Each structure stands twice: as structure tokens, then as C-alpha cells.
């Protein structure tokens, strides 16, 4: 367990759970790395204040800068709502501190869990390789198994606070973690990781080819509708998803893609379809346009 980071300042997201507490313990030992410990208290659990106290205490013990925010999301908040609020907080801290990147404790088991969740949600090939490093987010533990993190925690006497919701099957991720992953076994996990790795290699190539085709068949009036209609339905879904991502739209699911594909194929000219709060689709006779809503 020996991650490498370029020297500089980083925001490290620490929830108080074993993964992030181990990450903090490992990172604090790296030379030339300045850490800002950021804790987001969602306000979903009654005992979440204990997490904050632990993280604050350990950050103070290590002599590290510490910041936190209370979200007051309430017990009914979804995983998606909690994630969006947490990352909004982390990005704000990054901007305010001038940090190079945000560090999170996602690990190898998280990679598998996320891939399974995305498959169930119909995100397609992109969902298999969605959990990875970006320019903004760095995940030093992606190659580390959960079991190894626990071994490190016990060996180095790392304190952590167990999330009381981790045992609840109400959350899809918990169900997969407790019911599905154990049935895969070590061989199954490695096979799944190999498949994910191959998808990570192939996806950028497919994305590049899709973008080339979209650009080739797009002019000042938008994307050529006849070209789109002539593609197989599965290809149309891939083109639509790539088109949205290229425009900066990243939050969509399989149902939204299906709805937009059908609209592009069969809607009468002049029809307008919502994409999300920021974008809409305008269907013409020969072209279809993806337009941004006015902010004024």
C-alpha cells in the first residue's frame, strides 16, 4: 500500500470510515504532500456527529488543516443526493484552498460494486469503467482490495467509525456488497476486474470513433437526422450518449437515452424535448439540435 503523489496540496475526503481513515494515515506519511482534511456531514444518520468528531480529532492529532460542512439532508436523502452534495462541498474546498486535486478512498471492491450498479441501471459500456482517476479526482486505492485496507487498519491501529447504515439492504450498494460480492469469490472478482480493465482500454477508442462520426455528420444546423435514423438502434443510443457527453451533459440514464433516440427518429419538425434543466432537444426536418437554455 504505497501510493505515489506529486508534491503539492490536496483535499482528502475523510468520512470517518475505515477506507478514508486508512487513506489519511497513508497519505500523511508521503513527503512533499500537504493535506486539507475535508469532512462532509450529510445529516442523514443520528450518529453522524461521531464521525465528524473522530475526523476532527485525528486531523488535529496529525497537525493537518481540517474543514467540514453539515448538509442537513435528512434521513430520506438518496445516495445520489448525498453524493452530489458531498462532491459540491469537496470542489468548493478545492477551489478555496488552491489544491491540485481531491483525493478519495475508493478501492478495488468499489470498482466492482460501481460496475454492477451501473449495469443494473442500464448505463452500458461506459458504466463499467466509470470509477477512475480524473484531473480533478484522484483515487490512490483503486488497485487495493478492501481486505488489504482492513489489514492495514488493524496493523497500524487506525481508528475508524463504522457507518450504521452499512448493514442496511435498503441501499443498492450495500446489497451488492453484502449479498453479491461474497458469492463472486476471489476468482470471480479478478475475472470481473479483468473485464472492467478491458472496457477501460476500449471505451476511449469507441468514444473517439463516435465523436468523429458525430462531427462528420454535424453542421451549423445541428446533427444530420437522416444519417442518425439510418443507424442501428443500439448505435443510435451510443451516438446520443456520446453527443450529450460532448456537450457537457453527463447525468442521464438508459430511459432518457431511449426517449431521446425515439424523439430524434419519429418526432415531427419543430418538436422540442427536454434533456435536463440546462439543455433541450429541438427536432427539425433535416437536422436535430442540442441547445442550452438561456440563463437570463
Buried (B, 14 or more C-beta within 10 A) or exposed (E): BEBEBEEEBBBBBBBBBBBBBBBBBBBBEBEEBBBBBBBBBBBBBEEBEBBBEBBBEBBEEBEBBBBBBBBEBEEEBEEEBBEEBBBEBBBBBBEEBEBBBBBBBBBBBBBBBBBBBBEEEEBBBBBBBBBEEEEEBBBBBBEBBBEBBBEBBEEEEBEBBEBEBEEEEEBBBBBBBEEEBEEBEEEBBEEBBEBBEEBBEEBEEBBEEBBEBBEEBBEEEBBBBEBBEEBEEEBBBBBBBBBBBBBEBEEBEBEBBBBBBEBBBEBEEEBEBEBEEEBBBBBBEEBBBBBEEEEE
